[in-house]
């Protein structure tokens, strides 16, 4: 079992982690990429190695995935058959892609972990920004899910590999990619909650088998993250989708240079 780093952290650092985890939860259920903030926080303010950063982060997404899934079931997005089918497809692909991501993580240095995480954030942020700028009434979509099973499978596999590698729940990349295929943002975020639950569960088993999870830390940051998910769900139904997309892009693009500097 990984020795916890909690006792070695100053009170200001602990407070910073609490704030980061709460904001991460809000982001998860509003625009999708909140989970990356948890990885960034653990990577930036602790001395955990990449495997423990990813393992500790990914276990927190089990709770947020449960809460997020329940919230979007209640609000109706996950009750539409096409949306449920899309969630099932992504979940199945997550069982394949997540273990591969865990395997890759074990072979990446601390420096390259940060660099690659920043690159992912920048690419996805630019994708979302382009999608919003180029959106038209015809492409903004009123349907509840993608119709191309091959595209859904490719998204599900690719995102699961990245999520498994970085300890993400999956919404960070799944939401913008689904939106780019024509899925409305609320439906995309709803599907991403189910997807996140599968990824985090499979990833927890993977990192747990390698003793790469700081369980006390996971509990410490997981509780405020879960409360943030509920607040984010409430906000997601009161903010126009276009603002959610722009917020998503700005967050991801802004984080990229910070991660690159941190890794150097």
C-alpha positions as CSV (number, residue, x, y, z in Angstrom):
1,X,0.0,0.0,0.0
2,X,1.3,3.5,-0.9
3,X,2.3,5.5,2.2
4,X,0.1,8.6,2.6
5,X,1.6,12.0,2.1
6,X,-1.1,13.8,4.1
7,X,0.9,14.2,7.3
8,X,3.8,15.9,5.5
9,X,1.6,18.6,3.9
10,X,1.2,22.1,5.4
11,X,-2.2,23.4,6.3
12,X,-2.2,25.9,3.4
13,X,-1.5,23.1,1.0
14,X,-4.3,21.0,2.5
15,X,-6.7,23.9,2.1
16,X,-5.5,24.4,-1.5
17,X,-6.2,20.7,-2.2
18,X,-9.7,21.1,-0.7
19,X,-10.5,24.1,-2.9
20,X,-9.1,22.4,-6.0
21,X,-11.1,19.2,-5.4
22,X,-14.4,21.1,-4.9
23,X,-13.9,23.1,-8.1
24,X,-13.0,19.9,-9.8
25,X,-16.3,18.4,-8.8
26,X,-18.2,21.5,-10.1
27,X,-16.4,21.3,-13.4
28,X,-17.1,17.6,-13.8
29,X,-20.9,18.0,-13.9
30,X,-21.0,21.3,-15.7
31,X,-18.5,21.3,-18.6
32,X,-16.9,17.9,-18.1
33,X,-13.1,18.6,-17.6
34,X,-13.2,19.2,-13.9
35,X,-11.4,15.9,-13.1
36,X,-8.2,17.1,-14.7
37,X,-8.0,19.7,-11.9
38,X,-7.7,16.9,-9.4
39,X,-4.8,15.3,-11.3
40,X,-3.1,18.7,-11.6
41,X,-3.5,19.5,-7.9
42,X,-2.0,16.2,-6.8
43,X,0.8,16.5,-9.4
44,X,1.6,20.1,-8.4
45,X,1.4,20.3,-4.7
46,X,2.4,16.8,-3.6
47,X,5.5,14.5,-4.1
48,X,3.4,11.6,-5.3
49,X,4.9,9.8,-8.3
50,X,2.9,9.7,-11.6
51,X,1.3,6.3,-10.9
52,X,0.2,7.4,-7.4
53,X,-1.1,10.8,-8.7
54,X,-3.2,9.0,-11.3
55,X,-4.3,6.2,-9.0
56,X,-5.3,8.5,-6.2
57,X,-7.1,10.8,-8.6
58,X,-9.0,8.1,-10.5
59,X,-10.4,6.5,-7.3
60,X,-12.2,9.8,-6.4
61,X,-14.1,9.6,-9.7
62,X,-16.0,6.6,-8.5
63,X,-18.0,8.7,-6.1
64,X,-18.4,11.6,-8.5
65,X,-19.5,9.2,-11.3
66,X,-22.2,7.7,-9.0
67,X,-23.5,11.1,-8.0
68,X,-23.3,12.6,-11.5
69,X,-25.1,9.6,-13.0
70,X,-27.8,9.8,-10.4
71,X,-28.2,13.5,-11.0
72,X,-28.5,13.3,-14.8
73,X,-31.0,10.3,-14.4
74,X,-33.1,12.6,-12.3
75,X,-33.0,15.4,-14.8
76,X,-33.9,13.1,-17.6
77,X,-30.9,13.2,-20.0
78,X,-30.0,9.5,-19.3
79,X,-33.6,8.3,-19.8
80,X,-33.5,8.8,-23.6
81,X,-32.7,5.4,-25.4
82,X,-30.1,6.8,-27.8
83,X,-28.2,8.4,-24.9
84,X,-28.3,5.2,-22.9
85,X,-27.0,3.3,-25.9
86,X,-24.2,5.7,-26.3
87,X,-23.3,5.4,-22.6
88,X,-23.3,1.6,-22.9
89,X,-21.0,1.8,-25.9
90,X,-18.5,4.1,-24.2
91,X,-18.6,2.0,-21.0
92,X,-17.7,-1.2,-22.9
93,X,-14.8,0.5,-24.6
94,X,-13.6,1.8,-21.2
95,X,-13.1,-1.7,-20.0
96,X,-10.5,-2.2,-22.7
97,X,-8.9,1.2,-22.9
98,X,-8.4,2.0,-19.2
99,X,-6.1,-1.0,-18.4
100,X,-4.0,0.0,-21.4
101,X,-3.7,3.6,-20.0
102,X,-2.6,2.2,-16.6
103,X,0.1,0.2,-18.3
104,X,1.4,3.2,-20.2
105,X,1.5,5.3,-17.0
106,X,3.9,2.9,-15.4
107,X,6.4,3.6,-18.1
108,X,6.2,7.5,-18.2
109,X,8.5,9.7,-16.2
110,X,7.3,12.5,-13.9
111,X,8.4,15.1,-16.4
112,X,6.7,13.6,-19.4
113,X,3.6,12.9,-17.4
114,X,3.2,16.7,-16.9
115,X,4.1,17.5,-20.5
116,X,1.7,15.0,-22.0
117,X,-1.1,16.1,-19.6
118,X,-0.6,19.7,-20.8
119,X,-0.7,18.7,-24.4
120,X,-4.0,16.8,-23.9
121,X,-5.5,19.9,-22.2
122,X,-4.5,22.2,-25.0
123,X,-5.7,20.0,-27.8
124,X,-9.1,19.4,-26.3
125,X,-9.5,23.1,-25.4
126,X,-8.8,24.1,-29.0
127,X,-11.2,21.5,-30.3
128,X,-14.0,22.8,-28.1
129,X,-13.3,26.4,-29.0
130,X,-13.3,25.6,-32.7
131,X,-16.5,23.7,-32.3
132,X,-18.3,26.6,-30.6
133,X,-17.0,29.2,-33.1
134,X,-18.0,27.0,-36.1
135,X,-21.3,25.9,-34.7
136,X,-24.4,26.5,-36.8
137,X,-28.1,25.8,-36.0
138,X,-27.7,22.6,-38.1
139,X,-24.5,21.4,-36.4
140,X,-25.3,22.4,-32.9
141,X,-27.6,19.4,-32.6
142,X,-30.9,18.6,-31.0
143,X,-30.4,14.9,-31.0
144,X,-29.4,12.9,-27.9
145,X,-26.4,10.9,-29.1
146,X,-24.2,10.1,-32.0
147,X,-25.5,7.6,-34.6
148,X,-22.2,6.3,-35.9
149,X,-21.2,3.3,-33.7
150,X,-17.6,3.2,-35.0
151,X,-17.1,6.9,-34.0
152,X,-18.5,6.3,-30.6
153,X,-16.3,3.2,-30.1
154,X,-13.2,5.1,-31.2
155,X,-13.9,8.0,-28.8
156,X,-14.6,5.5,-26.0
157,X,-11.4,3.6,-26.5
158,X,-9.1,6.6,-27.1
159,X,-10.4,8.6,-24.2
160,X,-10.3,5.6,-21.8
161,X,-6.6,5.1,-22.6
162,X,-5.8,8.8,-21.8
163,X,-8.0,8.8,-18.7
164,X,-6.4,5.6,-17.4
165,X,-3.0,7.1,-18.0
166,X,-3.6,10.4,-16.2
167,X,-6.2,9.3,-13.6
168,X,-9.0,11.2,-15.2
169,X,-12.7,10.2,-15.1
170,X,-13.1,10.7,-18.8
171,X,-15.4,13.8,-19.2
172,X,-12.3,16.0,-19.8
173,X,-12.0,14.6,-23.4
174,X,-15.2,12.7,-23.9
175,X,-17.5,15.8,-23.6
176,X,-15.8,18.0,-26.2
177,X,-15.4,15.0,-28.6
178,X,-19.1,14.1,-28.2
179,X,-20.1,17.7,-28.7
180,X,-18.0,17.7,-31.9
181,X,-20.1,14.8,-33.2
182,X,-23.4,16.7,-32.6
183,X,-24.4,15.6,-29.1
184,X,-25.9,18.5,-27.1
185,X,-23.6,19.5,-24.2
186,X,-26.0,18.4,-21.4
187,X,-26.5,15.0,-23.0
188,X,-22.7,14.7,-23.5
189,X,-22.0,15.6,-19.9
190,X,-24.7,13.1,-18.8
191,X,-23.2,10.2,-20.8
192,X,-19.7,11.2,-19.5
193,X,-20.9,10.6,-16.0
194,X,-21.6,6.9,-16.7
195,X,-18.4,6.6,-18.7
196,X,-16.5,8.1,-15.9
197,X,-17.9,5.6,-13.4
198,X,-16.7,2.7,-15.5
199,X,-13.3,4.2,-16.2
200,X,-12.7,5.0,-12.5
201,X,-13.8,1.6,-11.3
202,X,-11.6,-0.3,-13.8
203,X,-8.7,2.1,-13.2
204,X,-9.0,1.8,-9.4
205,X,-8.6,-2.0,-9.7
206,X,-5.6,-1.5,-12.0
207,X,-3.7,1.0,-9.9
208,X,-4.7,-0.8,-6.7
209,X,-3.1,-4.0,-8.0
210,X,0.1,-2.0,-8.3
211,X,-0.3,-0.5,-4.8
212,X,-0.3,3.0,-6.4
213,X,-3.3,4.6,-4.5
214,X,-2.9,6.9,-1.5
215,X,-6.3,6.0,0.1
216,X,-6.3,8.6,2.9
217,X,-5.6,11.3,0.3
218,X,-8.3,10.0,-2.0
219,X,-10.8,10.3,0.8
220,X,-9.6,13.7,1.8
221,X,-10.0,15.2,-1.7
222,X,-12.9,12.9,-2.8
223,X,-15.5,14.2,-0.3
224,X,-15.4,17.9,-1.4
225,X,-15.2,16.8,-5.0
226,X,-18.4,14.9,-4.7
227,X,-20.2,17.9,-3.2
228,X,-18.9,20.0,-6.0
229,X,-20.5,17.6,-8.5
230,X,-24.0,18.4,-7.1
231,X,-23.4,22.1,-7.3
232,X,-22.2,21.7,-10.8
233,X,-25.3,19.8,-11.9
234,X,-27.4,22.6,-10.5
235,X,-25.4,25.2,-12.4
236,X,-25.4,23.2,-15.7
237,X,-29.2,23.6,-15.9
238,X,-29.0,27.4,-15.4
239,X,-26.1,28.4,-17.7
240,X,-26.5,28.6,-21.5
241,X,-24.7,25.8,-23.3
242,X,-22.5,28.2,-25.3
243,X,-21.1,29.7,-22.1
244,X,-20.4,26.2,-20.9
245,X,-18.4,25.4,-24.0
246,X,-16.4,28.6,-23.9
247,X,-15.6,28.0,-20.2
248,X,-14.5,24.5,-21.0
249,X,-12.1,25.7,-23.7
250,X,-10.7,28.6,-21.7
251,X,-10.0,26.3,-18.7
252,X,-8.1,23.7,-20.7
253,X,-6.1,26.1,-22.8
254,X,-5.1,28.1,-19.7
255,X,-3.9,25.0,-17.9
256,X,-1.6,23.8,-20.7
257,X,1.3,26.2,-20.2
258,X,1.2,25.8,-16.5
259,X,1.6,22.0,-16.8
260,X,4.5,22.5,-19.2
261,X,6.3,24.8,-16.9
262,X,5.7,22.6,-13.9
263,X,7.1,19.6,-15.8
264,X,10.3,21.3,-16.9
